[in-house]
Amino acid sequence: MKIQTALSMKDFIAVPSQGIAVLLSEGFTAQDYAAVSNMVTTDVSAYLEFKKFKGTAESNLVLPVIHDGKMIKFFFVGLGKKDSSGVLNIESYRRALGTLITTAQAKKLESLVFAIPQASDYGVAADFFTQQTASIVEIAGYKFDEFITAGEKAKDMMVTICCGTNDENLVQAGFAAGQVIAQAVNRDRDWVNTPPSRMTPTHIADKAQALAEGQGLKCTIFDGKKIEELGMEGLHGVARGSIQDPRFVIIEYKSKNPNAQTIGFVGKGITFDSGGLSIKPADSMEEMKSDMAGAASVINSIVALAQLQPDVNIIAAAAITENLPGHNALKPGDILKFYNGKTAEVRNTDAEGRLVLADALSYITKNYELDAVIDLATLTGACIYAVGPFFSALLSDNQGFADKVKAAGTRSGDQVWALPFTTDFKAAIKSDIADMQNVGNRSIAAGTITAAWFLREFVENETPWVHLDIASTSFNVPNTSYYRSGATGSSVRLLIDLAMNWKA
């Protein structure tokens, strides 16, 4: 099941459809829904009053009516109220769209139409607002049902978005960008939702190569032998317990601007994390197919950006392996030497994400001239306790770059929250027998912060760096209408926004 979207410049009531939606903010009047009220003999005002529909955020009401001898449905969806500056909240709008789409799907509609609100009501440009509308409609309509065989699968639904504007080219561009973004997010979700025995390191690398080549991007893939030859003992060490060969994937996008800066995207790609010999409890393994969400995000983001053509160069790198307790598995007490020559004592094999990211970060920052690098990882279980399920944790010692990432998160809807990153926490990763250890200590705690300090040791050449811990946002985010259970495509929207709005 999927959503197909179309943009129309027609009046929305002129588009044939099984469902017509009206989006209303608090304080609406009868004039705001007169277009649909005039279509039918039903007293729409009386119905809204009887049902006490006030336009509160995410509220919704369905009214079946007869029009031209056919049964159709009116959907009334609340947008909430304006803030003190007279502007509506764009995240409330996203969630209103999520409510609309999931409600329409539950009614088994095959077609739906609505008129996009005025972008000025949200204080944003028309192309951006159209982009947000198109992307969220398709994101909200996503469902992973590839392996469902019983019963009738839901049919695809065509959603027509009507936009009245004098600048058709502007909104067409925004609409097309929104579709590209949604495709990247939903492809990311497909990868993360797919069972881990099917989504192996080799499978992801092959998919990444096919996507990159389809967009004319350079793609380099290192296999296990090459990874070992390069001295990437972090990635190679974690992979030792699995029969699946690891992969290190690098994809390069080059802007048409010869003076463009270059940013790096680095993703953790543990396709299944059992914890290794420091094995997880059974219930903690149930969602560990999602431990490759960072890799999925960076790969799918750069592929989308190749279509959107930002004015910045991008190098995306993904370290991909399983973490299993095989006969040759990494052991607590082992010491690893990473690509940049630093060593780490392995105190816990379930703190493996930082080990593979260490090699990825040191390789990309040593071998490419980067103006900034951002890594994404489902890194710590502590993250959700620190920031909850609605924010990814941001850690950085470069305020300027951190501010850019925060702004991208706010604009895109992939929200982040900065945690303290002072040197006090660095003491937690001190080892007596190696340069550092891969877990913190209980006296300092703060596992999300201390894990980031471990990663900081592998950022070379003073490259501005941001770490996003997406363990909180990558899977099963509650109370967000445009997400279903399972993968969310966390931070794909953020990375795309960051690149598209990059300024030196």
N, C-alpha and C positions, 0 to 999 in steps of 0.2 A: 504494500500500500504506500502510495506517495501522493504528494500534492503537486499539481501542475499549476503554474501561475501565468497570468496574462495581464498586460497593462492596456487599458482602454481610455480614450479621451471622451467617450460617450457619457451621457447622463446615466447613472447606474441603474435607474429603473427601466432603461431602454435595452438592457442586456438580458436576454432570456436566461433564466436560472431557476433552479429548484429552491434556492434560498436567497433572501435579500437581508443584508445586515445593516443596521443603523447604529453608529457609535455615538454615544451621548455622554457629555460631561455633566457633573452636578449643576443644578440650576437651569437645565434645558427647558425650552418652551415647546409648545405644540408646533411652532413653525419649523423647529429643527427636525421633525419627522413627518412634516406635511406631505412630502413626496410619496411616502409609502401609505400614509393614511388616506390619501386621495385615490389610491388604487383600488380600495375595497370598501364595502359597505359596513364592515366591522367598525365599531367605535373603538379605535385604537387608544384614544386618550382615556376612556373609561377603563379599558383593560390595564393600562399601565398604572393607573391610580389604584385600581382594585388589587393589583399585585404589589403595590407599594414600591414600584421601580423608581429609584431616585438618581440613577447614574453613578452610584458609588463604584469605586475602583473594582474591576473584575466581576461586578454583578452581571447577571445575564438572564434573559427572559425570552422564551420562544413562543410565538403566536402563529398557529396554523391558520391559513386563510384560503379563500377561493378567489382566484384571479383568472379571468378569461376562461372560466370553466375548468381550471386545473387547481389542484391543491399545491400550494407553495407554503413556505415558512418564512416569517419575519423573525429575525434575531436582533434583540436589543441588548447592547453590551455597554457597560459603564466604564467611563474613562477616568473617573475620580474628579477631584476639584483642583482649581488653579491655586498656585502658591501665592505668597504675599506680593510677588512681582507680576502676577497676572499670567503666569505660564503654567501649562500642564506638564506633568511628569512623564518623561519619555519611557522610563521603565514600566510605569503603570500602563502606558500604551502598548508596550510589548506584551505585557501579561494579559491585557484585554484581548489582543489578537490571539494569544494562545488559548484563552478561554473560548473565543469565537470558533476557532478551528477545531478544537477537540469536541466542542458541543455539536458542531455541524457534522463531524465524522460519526459521533455517537448516534445521530439521527439518520445516518447512512445516506447522506446527500452525495450526489455526483457532481453538483455544480453550486457555486456560491458567488455572490457579487456584493461588493460594498464600495462606498466612496471614501477615499482617503481624506482624513481631516486636513485642516490648514496647517502647513508646517510652521507658520508664524505663531500659532497657538502654543507651540512647543519651543519657540525661540531658536529654531534651526533652519538651515537652508532646505529648499524643496528637493534637491537631488539626494541629499543625505536622508531626508525623511522618507522618501520613496525607497531608497536602498534599505533602510531599516524595516519598512513595511514588507517588502518582498522577501527579505531574508527570514524574518521571524515567521511569516506565514508558512514558508517551506520547512523551517526548523520545527515549528509546532506540529506540522502534519506528519512528521517522521514516525515510523514504527518499524522495529526490527522483527520481522515475521518470517524470515527465510526458512526457518526450520519448523514452522507450524504446518502440519499436514491435515489435522482434523478440522472439520467445519469449513464454512465458506470464508475465504479471505475478503477483507474489506476492499471495496473498489477504489480506484484512484478518484480524486476529486479535483475538478478544475475550479480554481479561484480567480475571478476577474477583479482586478483592482482598478477602480475608476479614478481618474485624476483630472480635475479641471484646472488648466494652467495656460498661460500665454507662452511658456517656454517648453514646448514638447520635447525638444532635444535634450534639455537638462534632466527632465524626469525620466526620459527613456534611458539615459546613461546611468542614472541612479538605480533604476529598476534592474538593468542588466548586471550592474555590480552586485546588487543584492542577491540575485540568482547565483552568481559565482560564489559568493560568500556562503550561502546556504548549502550549495553543493559540496563545498569543502568541509563544512561542519558536519553534514550528514554522512559524508564518506568517512570522515574521522570516526563517527559513531558506529558505522558499520564495522570498521576495523576493530574497535575496542570491544564491541558486543560479540564478535565472532569467537566461537570456542577456541581455546588456546592450542589445541592439537591441530587445528586448521590454520591458525594465524601464527605460524612459526617465524623465527628470524629470517629464514630464506624466503618465505612467502611475502613478508613485508618488504624485504629488499627488492624482490622481483616486481611487486606492485609499484614501489617507489620509482624504480628504473623505468617502467612502462609509462607512468604518469609524467615523469620528467622528460623522457624522450618525446612524448606526445606534445609537449610545450616547447621543445627545442632547447631544453636545459641540459647542462653538463651534469652527468651523474657518475660518481666514482663509488665503487663498492669494494671494501676489503673483506676477505673471508677470514676464517680462523687462523690459517697459516700466516697470512700477511699481518694480522693483528698481533700475533705472537712475535713475528720478526721485528715489528716496530717497537717492541718493548711495552706494549699496552697490557701490563699484567693485571690491571684492574678489570678490564673487560674480559680478557682471556681467563683470568682467575675465576670470575663468577660463572663463566660458561663451562668450566671443567666438569661440573656435575651432570651435565646434560649431553645426550647424544646429538642434539641439534647444534650445528655449527653456528657460531655467532656471526654477526655482520656489523660493519661500520659503514654507514651510508653518508655520502656528502653530495649535496645538490647545490648548484651555483646558478644564480640569476644575475645577469649583468644589465644594468640600466643603459639606456641610449645616451645618457649624459656622461661624457668622458670625465667630468669632474665630480661625479657622484660619490658620496661616502659609502661605506660598506658596514653592514651590521650582520652579526651572526646569530642564528637560532640554533640552540642545542637541545636535544630531547632524549630523555631516558626511555629505553624501550625494552623493559623486562616483559616478555610475552607471557610468562607465567612465573609467579613468585611463590614458591613453597616456603621460603625462608632459608633454603639450603639445609645444612646440618643443624643450624639453629632454627629448627623447624617450627612453623606457625601452628597454632591450634587449628583444628579442622574448620571451624566456622570462620576463622580469619582468612582462610584460603578461598572462600567461595567467590569472591569478587576479584581475585588476583589476576584474572585475564586482563583487567583494566590497568595493570602496572606498566603498560606500554603507551599510555595515553599521551605522555610528553612527546614521544617519537612520532606518534600519529599526528599530533598537532603541528609540529614543525614541518613535516613532509607535506601535509595537505595545505598548509598555509602558503608555502613557497610555490606550490603548483597553482594555487589560486592567484597569487601575486604575479605570476608569469602572464596571466590573462589580463590583470588589471594594470600592469606596467607602472609601478611606482618609480619615483625619481631617486632610487637608492639601490645599491647593489646588496644582494643577500647571499649569505652562505649558510645553508642549513645542514646540520650534522645530527645523526641519530646513532646511538650505541644500542645494539639490539642483541638480546640473548635471553635464555631461560635461566632461572635460579633454582636448581634441583639438587637433592642430596644423593648424587651418584657415587660410584666407587672411587672416583678421582676428584671428588668435590673439594672446594676450598674449606679449610678447617679453622675454627677459632684458634688463634695463636699464630697463624701464618702471617708472614710479612710480605707485602707486595711492593714492587718498584714500578712506578708509573711512567708514562711517556716522557714527562719532564724531569725524571730522575729522582723525584721525591719518593719516600717510603712511608707505608702505613701499616700499623699493626691491626690485624683483623680480630676484633674482640667479639663480633657478632656477625654471622654470615647473612642475617636478615637485614643488615644495614648495607645492602649491596648496591642500591641505586647510586649512592655517592661514589662508589668504586668505579662504576662504568662511566659516570659523568666526569670523573676526574680525568680520565684519559681523553674523553671527547673534548672537554674544555681546553686541556693543555695542547692537544693537537691543533684545534682550530685557531687558537690564539697565538700559537707559535708559527703556523704555516700560512696564515692569511693576515693581511694588514687590515685589522678591524677598527672601526671607530667606536663600536659598542658591541657587546654580546649579551644575550639573554638566554638563560637556560630554563627549561620547563620540566618538572618531574613530579610524579606522585611519590614524594620522597619520604614523608614521615606521617605516622599515625597521629602524632601529636598535633598536626596542623589543624584538624577539624575542631580540636578543643581550644585552640588559640583563636581561630577566626570564624568558626562555624561553617555551614555548608554553602553560604552565599558569597563568600569571598575566597580568592586565592591569597596565600601569604606572599608578600613581597619583602625581599631582603636585599640590601645593597649598601655599599659605602660610597656611592656616587649619587649625590642628591639630584643633580641635573638630569641624569638618565632615568633615575627613579621617577622623577616628576613626569617625564615623557610617557613612561609606561603607565603610571597612574591615570594620566589624561586619556590615554588610549583605552584603558579599561572602563573609564567612566563613559566615554563616547560610545563605545561598542556594546556595553552591557556585560562584558566579562570583568566584573569588578574585582579589585585587589585591595588589600589592606597591608600597610607597612608595619612590620614588627621592628623592635629595636635591634640594632646591629652594632653594638659597641664592643670594644676589644675585651671587655670583662668576660664575655662569653667564650672567647677563643681558648682560654685556659682549659676548657672542658675536653678539648681534643688532644691534649698533651699526652705523649707516650714516653715511658722510660726506656724503651728499646727500639723505637723508630721515630721518624720525624713527626708522626702524629698517630692517632688511633681513630678507628672508624665509628666509634660511638662516644657520646659525651659521658659525663659522670653525674651521679644522682645529686650531688651537692649543688650543682649549677642547674641541672634539669634543662628545661627549655629546649627540647629536642629539635624543634624546627629551626631554631636559631643556631644551635651548635652544628647541625648538619650543614647549614649554609656556610659556616666558617670553614668547614672541611673543604667545601667546593672552592671557596675563595683562594685556597692555596694553589689552585691549578689554573688560575687566570693569569696569563702571561702578558708581559709588555705593558703593564699598567692600563690594560684595556678597561674602559668603563663597563661595569657588569651589574646585571640584575638577575636574581634568582627568584623564580616563581614556584612555590610549592602548591601544586594543583591537586594534592591528595584529597582536599576538602570538596572540590568542585567538579571532579571528572566523572563521577558515577553516582547515580541515585540521589540527585539533589531534590529535596522536597519542596512543596509549596511554590513551585514556579511553573506556571501553566503551560509554558512553551517547551518544557522538558517532560518526557515520560520517564519511566523507570529505565535504568541502564545508563549508557554513556551519554554525555552532554556535548562532547566536542569542545571541552573547556579550553579557552584561550586562543582558539583559532581566530575568532573575531578580533580579539585584542591584537594579535600579531599582525593581522592584515591592516588594521587601523593604524598601528604604530608605523608600519612601512609606508602606507599611503599618505600619512601626514608628517613624514620625517623631514625635519629641518636641521641643518648643521648648527 
